[in-house]
Every structure is written in C-alpha cells, then in structure tokens.
Amino acid sequence: MKDFDNYFLQIEEPNRSCLLAVKSIILQFNPAISIAWKYSMPFFCFRNKMFCYFWINKKTNKPYIGFVEGKRIDHPTLLQEKRSRMKIFNLEPNEDLPIEEIKLILQKAIAVYPVSS
C-alpha cells in the first residue's frame, strides 16, 4: 500500500503522529479490518466493505476519522453536519487520544455491518 503509507509522510506534525496512532488502534481493534487506498485517501475496510477513513479538515487543519455508515451509529461526539451518510469524529492532535471512546465508536460502527458479509 504505497499510496496509503505515503499519505502519512505528506502530513505535518502533530497530525501525522496522531493519525499514525489512530491507525494502529483501528488495525488492532479487529482482524477483519484492512487498509485500502480509495478516492485518494486512506480507507479502512471491514470485511472488504468501506468502513472509515482519515482526512484533514481544510478550515481547522485538524484530522478526523470519517465513518462511512455514520448515520447508523449513535454516539454524541460523532458529527453529521451536511453529510447524508457519513459522520466524523474530530481528533485533537495536541491532546491525549480518547482511546476508549475511539474503541467504543469502532465497536458501534462494526455492529452496523451484517454478520454474514
């Protein structure tokens, strides 16, 4: 995944370290999660279905995790804004990561995918 890895090299600190840490959390969360490069951005797939992705907010220059099936996930920190399907979880790169909250959201996100996929 050359493009996936190169994405992180192009991001400035502290966003790079933040996203690399979250990448590890996501990949270790469930063995059915894999990486992919789609739409010129790093994606994570769950059982080969698009699951979540990383992006940097252009206005704030802060990273976030976008959840593809976000509209089906109920969590107070997920923002839908003007998106019809996805919700985002904003990350604060200069603060400690809310690891347990990220894991809870990942658990809720996985639950919306059919078991027989």
OpenMM code with the backbone's topology and positions (N, CA, C; nanometers):
from openmm import Vec3, app, unit

residues = "MET LYS ASP PHE ASP ASN TYR PHE LEU GLN ILE GLU GLU PRO ASN ARG SER CYS LEU LEU ALA VAL LYS SER ILE ILE LEU GLN PHE ASN PRO ALA ILE SER ILE ALA TRP LYS TYR SER MET PRO PHE PHE CYS PHE ARG ASN LYS MET PHE CYS TYR PHE TRP ILE ASN LYS LYS THR ASN LYS PRO TYR ILE GLY PHE VAL GLU GLY LYS ARG ILE ASP HIS PRO THR LEU LEU GLN GLU LYS ARG SER ARG MET LYS ILE PHE ASN LEU GLU PRO ASN GLU ASP LEU PRO ILE GLU GLU ILE LYS LEU ILE LEU GLN LYS ALA ILE ALA VAL TYR PRO VAL SER SER".split()
positions = [
    Vec3(0.0838, -0.1188, 0.0000),
    Vec3(0.0000, 0.0000, 0.0000),
    Vec3(0.0880, 0.1247, 0.0000),
    Vec3(0.1552, 0.1449, -0.1080),
    Vec3(0.2477, 0.2576, -0.1192),
    Vec3(0.1762, 0.3921, -0.0988),
    Vec3(0.0638, 0.4119, -0.1665),
    Vec3(-0.0098, 0.5388, -0.1529),
    Vec3(-0.0579, 0.5603, -0.0102),
    Vec3(-0.1042, 0.4536, 0.0538),
    Vec3(-0.1523, 0.4623, 0.1911),
    Vec3(-0.0400, 0.5104, 0.2830),
    Vec3(0.0763, 0.4494, 0.2709),
    Vec3(0.1903, 0.4877, 0.3552),
    Vec3(0.2437, 0.6266, 0.3214),
    Vec3(0.2466, 0.6607, 0.1929),
    Vec3(0.2944, 0.7933, 0.1517),
    Vec3(0.2054, 0.9058, 0.2030),
    Vec3(0.0788, 0.8770, 0.2210),
    Vec3(-0.0146, 0.9767, 0.2734),
    Vec3(0.0374, 1.0343, 0.4054),
    Vec3(0.0841, 0.9480, 0.4935),
    Vec3(0.1299, 0.9915, 0.6256),
    Vec3(0.2589, 1.0718, 0.6171),
    Vec3(0.3422, 1.0411, 0.5200),
    Vec3(0.4678, 1.1148, 0.5046),
    Vec3(0.4438, 1.2600, 0.4628),
    Vec3(0.3318, 1.2852, 0.3978),
    Vec3(0.2999, 1.4193, 0.3486),
    Vec3(0.2303, 1.5064, 0.4534),
    Vec3(0.1923, 1.4481, 0.5643),
    Vec3(0.1197, 1.5223, 0.6672),
    Vec3(0.2181, 1.5759, 0.7700),
    Vec3(0.1971, 1.6997, 0.8091),
    Vec3(0.2851, 1.7634, 0.9078),
    Vec3(0.2485, 1.7206, 1.0490),
    Vec3(0.3466, 1.7301, 1.1363),
    Vec3(0.3238, 1.7053, 1.2787),
    Vec3(0.2425, 1.8209, 1.3369),
    Vec3(0.1626, 1.8021, 1.4335),
    Vec3(0.1396, 1.6795, 1.5099),
    Vec3(0.0332, 1.5877, 1.4501),
    Vec3(-0.0266, 1.6295, 1.3362),
    Vec3(-0.1315, 1.5485, 1.2739),
    Vec3(-0.0809, 1.4102, 1.2337),
    Vec3(0.0426, 1.4032, 1.1850),
    Vec3(0.0972, 1.2746, 1.1403),
    Vec3(0.1000, 1.1743, 1.2556),
    Vec3(0.1588, 1.2132, 1.3670),
    Vec3(0.1683, 1.1220, 1.4815),
    Vec3(0.0304, 1.0820, 1.5329),
    Vec3(-0.0600, 1.1758, 1.5343),
    Vec3(-0.1963, 1.1492, 1.5791),
    Vec3(-0.2613, 1.0432, 1.4904),
    Vec3(-0.2547, 1.0624, 1.3593),
    Vec3(-0.3177, 0.9669, 1.2672),
    Vec3(-0.2479, 0.8318, 1.2679),
    Vec3(-0.1171, 0.8305, 1.2815),
    Vec3(-0.0459, 0.7024, 1.2883),
    Vec3(-0.0867, 0.6244, 1.4132),
    Vec3(-0.1065, 0.6942, 1.5233),
    Vec3(-0.1511, 0.6284, 1.6464),
    Vec3(-0.2929, 0.5728, 1.6284),
    Vec3(-0.3805, 0.6509, 1.5676),
    Vec3(-0.5180, 0.6053, 1.5455),
    Vec3(-0.5197, 0.4897, 1.4452),
    Vec3(-0.4333, 0.4952, 1.3468),
    Vec3(-0.4219, 0.3846, 1.2506),
    Vec3(-0.3927, 0.2541, 1.3248),
    Vec3(-0.2996, 0.2574, 1.4189),
    Vec3(-0.2655, 0.1383, 1.4973),
    Vec3(-0.3845, 0.0899, 1.5795),
    Vec3(-0.4558, 0.1827, 1.6394),
    Vec3(-0.5733, 0.1466, 1.7200),
    Vec3(-0.6766, 0.0761, 1.6329),
    Vec3(-0.7028, 0.1316, 1.5153),
    Vec3(-0.8039, 0.0746, 1.4255),
    Vec3(-0.7622, -0.0637, 1.3772),
    Vec3(-0.6376, -0.0771, 1.3321),
    Vec3(-0.5928, -0.2060, 1.2781),
    Vec3(-0.5847, -0.3149, 1.3854),
    Vec3(-0.5585, -0.2773, 1.5085),
    Vec3(-0.5517, -0.3751, 1.6167),
    Vec3(-0.6890, -0.4074, 1.6749),
    Vec3(-0.7884, -0.3277, 1.6408),
    Vec3(-0.9200, -0.3445, 1.7018),
    Vec3(-0.9892, -0.4732, 1.6586),
    Vec3(-0.9767, -0.5066, 1.5309),
    Vec3(-1.0449, -0.6251, 1.4788),
    Vec3(-0.9643, -0.6792, 1.3609),
    Vec3(-0.9385, -0.8105, 1.3565),
    Vec3(-0.8583, -0.8665, 1.2468),
    Vec3(-0.9254, -0.8574, 1.1099),
    Vec3(-1.0547, -0.8293, 1.1061),
    Vec3(-1.1254, -0.8162, 0.9785),
    Vec3(-1.1113, -0.6762, 0.9186),
    Vec3(-1.0405, -0.5868, 0.9875),
    Vec3(-1.0173, -0.4512, 0.9355),
    Vec3(-0.8871, -0.4506, 0.8572),
    Vec3(-0.8944, -0.3966, 0.7367),
    Vec3(-0.7765, -0.3883, 0.6496),
    Vec3(-0.7648, -0.2466, 0.5939),
    Vec3(-0.6493, -0.2179, 0.5353),
    Vec3(-0.6279, -0.0852, 0.4783),
    Vec3(-0.6535, -0.0878, 0.3277),
    Vec3(-0.6887, 0.0279, 0.2747),
    Vec3(-0.7131, 0.0429, 0.1307),
    Vec3(-0.6870, 0.1888, 0.0934),
    Vec3(-0.6649, 0.2110, -0.0326),
    Vec3(-0.6478, 0.3465, -0.0847),
    Vec3(-0.7619, 0.3720, -0.1812),
    Vec3(-0.8553, 0.4582, -0.1419),
    Vec3(-0.9727, 0.4878, -0.2248),
    Vec3(-0.9954, 0.6381, -0.2264),
    Vec3(-1.0346, 0.6880, -0.3424),
    Vec3(-1.0663, 0.8303, -0.3563),
    Vec3(-0.9507, 0.9197, -0.3122),
    Vec3(-0.8287, 0.8739, -0.3343),
    Vec3(-0.7065, 0.9470, -0.2985),
    Vec3(-0.6962, 0.9754, -0.1496),
    Vec3(-0.7446, 0.8828, -0.0685),
    Vec3(-0.7311, 0.8962, 0.0761),
    Vec3(-0.7229, 0.7586, 0.1408),
    Vec3(-0.6672, 0.7540, 0.2626),
    Vec3(-0.6547, 0.6261, 0.3322),
    Vec3(-0.7888, 0.5807, 0.3884),
    Vec3(-0.8273, 0.4605, 0.3493),
    Vec3(-0.9511, 0.3997, 0.3961),
    Vec3(-0.9197, 0.2757, 0.4773),
    Vec3(-1.0116, 0.2423, 0.5638),
    Vec3(-1.0076, 0.1152, 0.6347),
    Vec3(-1.1345, 0.0415, 0.5935),
    Vec3(-1.1191, -0.0860, 0.5639),
    Vec3(-1.2324, -0.1689, 0.5247),
    Vec3(-1.2593, -0.2714, 0.6336),
    Vec3(-1.3849, -0.3030, 0.6511),
    Vec3(-1.4246, -0.4100, 0.7420),
    Vec3(-1.4895, -0.5170, 0.6572),
    Vec3(-1.4277, -0.6347, 0.6547),
    Vec3(-1.4723, -0.7447, 0.5686),
    Vec3(-1.4878, -0.6974, 0.4249),
    Vec3(-1.3899, -0.6231, 0.3779),
    Vec3(-1.3816, -0.5723, 0.2406),
    Vec3(-1.4884, -0.4692, 0.2057),
    Vec3(-1.5567, -0.4150, 0.3042),
    Vec3(-1.6523, -0.3062, 0.2803),
    Vec3(-1.5954, -0.1791, 0.3418),
    Vec3(-1.6149, -0.0671, 0.2725),
    Vec3(-1.5625, 0.0596, 0.3228),
    Vec3(-1.6183, 0.0857, 0.4632),
    Vec3(-1.5276, 0.1188, 0.5546),
    Vec3(-1.5603, 0.1294, 0.6966),
    Vec3(-1.5370, 0.2704, 0.7497),
    Vec3(-1.4128, 0.3171, 0.7419),
    Vec3(-1.3804, 0.4522, 0.7864),
    Vec3(-1.2568, 0.5027, 0.7119),
    Vec3(-1.2297, 0.6312, 0.7279),
    Vec3(-1.1182, 0.6935, 0.6556),
    Vec3(-1.0624, 0.8084, 0.7382),
    Vec3(-0.9449, 0.8534, 0.6964),
    Vec3(-0.8820, 0.9705, 0.7582),
    Vec3(-0.8902, 1.0888, 0.6634),
    Vec3(-0.9039, 1.2060, 0.7231),
    Vec3(-0.8976, 1.3285, 0.6439),
    Vec3(-0.8568, 1.4422, 0.7353),
    Vec3(-0.8077, 1.5491, 0.6742),
    Vec3(-0.7706, 1.6703, 0.7474),
    Vec3(-0.8714, 1.7793, 0.7103),
    Vec3(-0.9338, 1.8386, 0.8107),
    Vec3(-1.0286, 1.9471, 0.7873),
    Vec3(-0.9525, 2.0664, 0.7303),
    Vec3(-0.9949, 2.1136, 0.6166),
    Vec3(-0.9248, 2.2239, 0.5482),
    Vec3(-0.9313, 2.3547, 0.6278),
    Vec3(-1.0408, 2.3777, 0.6996),
    Vec3(-1.0560, 2.5027, 0.7744),
    Vec3(-0.9768, 2.5035, 0.9050),
    Vec3(-0.9789, 2.3916, 0.9766),
    Vec3(-0.9140, 2.3865, 1.1080),
    Vec3(-0.7741, 2.3258, 1.1030),
    Vec3(-0.7430, 2.2571, 0.9944),
    Vec3(-0.6171, 2.1826, 0.9780),
    Vec3(-0.6025, 2.0734, 1.0850),
    Vec3(-0.7149, 2.0186, 1.1289),
    Vec3(-0.7128, 1.9103, 1.2277),
    Vec3(-0.7687, 1.7831, 1.1635),
    Vec3(-0.7134, 1.6686, 1.2034),
    Vec3(-0.7577, 1.5426, 1.1444),
    Vec3(-0.8896, 1.4938, 1.2027),
    Vec3(-0.9541, 1.4072, 1.1263),
    Vec3(-1.0732, 1.3397, 1.1764),
    Vec3(-1.0836, 1.2012, 1.1157),
    Vec3(-1.1645, 1.1191, 1.1800),
    Vec3(-1.1990, 0.9876, 1.1280),
    Vec3(-1.3396, 1.0004, 1.0723),
    Vec3(-1.3578, 0.9652, 0.9476),
    Vec3(-1.4906, 0.9634, 0.8878),
    Vec3(-1.5442, 0.8216, 0.8893),
    Vec3(-1.6647, 0.8030, 0.9353),
    Vec3(-1.7270, 0.6712, 0.9387),
    Vec3(-1.8295, 0.6623, 0.8269),
    Vec3(-1.8092, 0.5668, 0.7363),
    Vec3(-1.8915, 0.5544, 0.6164),
    Vec3(-2.0388, 0.5351, 0.6510),
    Vec3(-2.0694, 0.4499, 0.7445),
    Vec3(-2.2087, 0.4254, 0.7843),
    Vec3(-2.2446, 0.5059, 0.9098),
    Vec3(-2.1879, 0.6243, 0.9198),
    Vec3(-2.2071, 0.7075, 1.0375),
    Vec3(-2.3509, 0.7374, 1.0713),
    Vec3(-2.4361, 0.7530, 0.9715),
    Vec3(-2.5767, 0.7845, 1.0004),
    Vec3(-2.6449, 0.6733, 1.0796),
    Vec3(-2.5850, 0.5543, 1.0788),
    Vec3(-2.6415, 0.4404, 1.1507),
    Vec3(-2.5758, 0.4198, 1.2877),
    Vec3(-2.4828, 0.5100, 1.3237),
    Vec3(-2.4117, 0.5000, 1.4512),
    Vec3(-2.4591, 0.6113, 1.5432),
    Vec3(-2.4998, 0.5732, 1.6618),
    Vec3(-2.5463, 0.6717, 1.7595),
    Vec3(-2.4371, 0.6933, 1.8641),
    Vec3(-2.3728, 0.8079, 1.8560),
    Vec3(-2.2719, 0.8456, 1.9554),
    Vec3(-2.2669, 0.9981, 1.9587),
    Vec3(-2.2666, 1.0580, 2.0778),
    Vec3(-2.2771, 1.2036, 2.0889),
    Vec3(-2.1612, 1.2831, 2.0286),
    Vec3(-2.0433, 1.2249, 2.0152),
    Vec3(-1.9299, 1.3013, 1.9616),
    Vec3(-1.9171, 1.2910, 1.8100),
    Vec3(-1.9993, 1.2072, 1.7473),
    Vec3(-1.9960, 1.1980, 1.6008),
    Vec3(-2.0771, 1.3124, 1.5414),
    Vec3(-2.0195, 1.3786, 1.4432),
    Vec3(-2.0850, 1.4928, 1.3783),
    Vec3(-2.1283, 1.4557, 1.2377),
    Vec3(-2.2511, 1.4887, 1.2036),
    Vec3(-2.3002, 1.4613, 1.0689),
    Vec3(-2.2844, 1.5835, 0.9790),
    Vec3(-2.3058, 1.7003, 1.0352),
    Vec3(-2.3002, 1.8262, 0.9619),
    Vec3(-2.3864, 1.8146, 0.8362),
    Vec3(-2.3346, 1.8467, 0.7191),
    Vec3(-2.4158, 1.8436, 0.5968),
    Vec3(-2.4019, 1.7121, 0.5196),
    Vec3(-2.3430, 1.6125, 0.5820),
    Vec3(-2.3248, 1.4831, 0.5161),
    Vec3(-2.4543, 1.4018, 0.5280),
    Vec3(-2.4884, 1.3283, 0.4232),
    Vec3(-2.6106, 1.2484, 0.4288),
    Vec3(-2.5865, 1.1096, 0.4863),
    Vec3(-2.4682, 1.0543, 0.4662),
    Vec3(-2.4413, 0.9167, 0.5081),
    Vec3(-2.3355, 0.9069, 0.6180),
    Vec3(-2.2337, 0.9869, 0.6071),
    Vec3(-2.1177, 0.9729, 0.6953),
    Vec3(-2.1261, 1.0670, 0.8154),
    Vec3(-2.0564, 1.0267, 0.9205),
    Vec3(-2.0352, 1.1129, 1.0367),
    Vec3(-1.8857, 1.1123, 1.0644),
    Vec3(-1.8400, 1.2175, 1.1314),
    Vec3(-1.6971, 1.2281, 1.1596),
    Vec3(-1.6711, 1.2367, 1.3100),
    Vec3(-1.5508, 1.1936, 1.3455),
    Vec3(-1.5024, 1.2050, 1.4819),
    Vec3(-1.3774, 1.2911, 1.4769),
    Vec3(-1.3871, 1.4125, 1.5292),
    Vec3(-1.2737, 1.5049, 1.5266),
    Vec3(-1.1653, 1.4612, 1.6241),
    Vec3(-1.0425, 1.4769, 1.5808),
    Vec3(-0.9271, 1.4443, 1.6636),
    Vec3(-0.8543, 1.5727, 1.6998),
    Vec3(-0.8034, 1.5766, 1.8193),
    Vec3(-0.7241, 1.6914, 1.8643),
    Vec3(-0.5798, 1.6432, 1.8766),
    Vec3(-0.4952, 1.6762, 1.7775),
    Vec3(-0.3595, 1.6199, 1.7746),
    Vec3(-0.2677, 1.6653, 1.8873),
    Vec3(-0.3020, 1.7725, 1.9554),
    Vec3(-0.2176, 1.8209, 2.0657),
    Vec3(-0.2644, 1.7737, 2.2027),
    Vec3(-0.3595, 1.6812, 2.2045),
    Vec3(-0.4108, 1.6273, 2.3304),
    Vec3(-0.4000, 1.4752, 2.3280),
    Vec3(-0.4116, 1.4155, 2.4450),
    Vec3(-0.4126, 1.2697, 2.4514),
    Vec3(-0.5323, 1.2161, 2.3735),
    Vec3(-0.5097, 1.1073, 2.3028),
    Vec3(-0.6189, 1.0463, 2.2271),
    Vec3(-0.7213, 0.9838, 2.3219),
    Vec3(-0.8490, 1.0016, 2.2920),
    Vec3(-0.9527, 0.9360, 2.3726),
    Vec3(-0.9683, 0.7906, 2.3252),
    Vec3(-0.8724, 0.7079, 2.3609),
    Vec3(-0.8641, 0.5712, 2.3071),
    Vec3(-0.9902, 0.4905, 2.3347),
    Vec3(-1.0408, 0.4959, 2.4564),
    Vec3(-1.1596, 0.4166, 2.4894),
    Vec3(-1.2816, 0.4648, 2.4111),
    Vec3(-1.2911, 0.5947, 2.3900),
    Vec3(-1.4030, 0.6486, 2.3118),
    Vec3(-1.3915, 0.6050, 2.1654),
    Vec3(-1.2708, 0.6077, 2.1110),
    Vec3(-1.2489, 0.5614, 1.9731),
    Vec3(-1.2866, 0.4141, 1.9612),
    Vec3(-1.2469, 0.3336, 2.0574),
    Vec3(-1.2793, 0.1903, 2.0538),
    Vec3(-1.4300, 0.1676, 2.0647),
    Vec3(-1.4972, 0.2457, 2.1451),
    Vec3(-1.6426, 0.2335, 2.1573),
    Vec3(-1.7098, 0.2656, 2.0242),
    Vec3(-1.6645, 0.3715, 1.9584),
    Vec3(-1.7219, 0.4088, 1.8292),
    Vec3(-1.6913, 0.3007, 1.7253),
    Vec3(-1.5698, 0.2464, 1.7267),
    Vec3(-1.5366, 0.1372, 1.6346),
    Vec3(-1.6286, 0.0171, 1.6572),
    Vec3(-1.6539, -0.0141, 1.7828),
    Vec3(-1.7433, -0.1248, 1.8166),
    Vec3(-1.8838, -0.0988, 1.7622),
    Vec3(-1.9337, 0.0221, 1.7812),
    Vec3(-2.0663, 0.0584, 1.7310),
    Vec3(-2.0689, 0.0559, 1.5778),
    Vec3(-1.9591, 0.0997, 1.5158),
    Vec3(-1.9520, 0.1010, 1.3694),
    Vec3(-1.9525, -0.0405, 1.3133),
    Vec3(-1.8776, -0.1298, 1.3742),
    Vec3(-1.8742, -0.2691, 1.3283),
    Vec3(-2.0123, -0.3328, 1.3419),
    Vec3(-2.0860, -0.2963, 1.4447),
    Vec3(-2.2170, -0.3564, 1.4705),
    Vec3(-2.3186, -0.3277, 1.3604),
    Vec3(-2.2993, -0.2244, 1.2815),
    Vec3(-2.3962, -0.1940, 1.1759),
    Vec3(-2.3714, -0.2734, 1.0478),
    Vec3(-2.2599, -0.3452, 1.0414),
    Vec3(-2.2299, -0.4269, 0.9239),
    Vec3(-2.2879, -0.5676, 0.9444),
    Vec3(-2.3508, -0.6219, 0.8416),
    Vec3(-2.4109, -0.7554, 0.8554),
    Vec3(-2.3071, -0.8617, 0.8912),
    Vec3(-2.3464, -0.9550, 0.9746),
    Vec3(-2.2568, -1.0619, 1.0194),
    Vec3(-2.2177, -1.1525, 0.9041),
    Vec3(-2.3055, -1.1745, 0.8089),
    Vec3(-2.2797, -1.2698, 0.7001),
    Vec3(-2.1987, -1.2120, 0.5855),
    Vec3(-2.1405, -1.0943, 0.5997),
    Vec3(-2.0636, -1.0317, 0.4910),
    Vec3(-1.9375, -1.1085, 0.4621),
] * unit.nanometer
topology = app.Topology()
chain = topology.addChain("A")
for resn in residues:
    res = topology.addResidue(resn, chain)
    for name in ("N", "CA", "C"):
        topology.addAtom(name, app.Element.getBySymbol(name[0]), res)
